């Protein structure tokens, strides 16, 4: 098993434990806390995907004020 996979598993465990604990302390309900602890990471994963897509678009734009010099540089790599 790779170290990255182990680290991912331990991070997920910590994330779910913290989420469950906070939700339980706020609601007093094991069922509600469990639901929140499971749903929140899924929503975060979807949000992260769209966050990454937005940053890819931002990074793909030419730098401001770069004009024709930037275009010439791009043509050289085509």
ABEGO torsion letter per residue (X at the ends): XBAAAAAAAAAAAAAAAAAAAAAAAAAGBAAAAAAAAAAAAAAAAAAAAAAAAAAAAAAABBBBGAEAAAAAAAAAAX
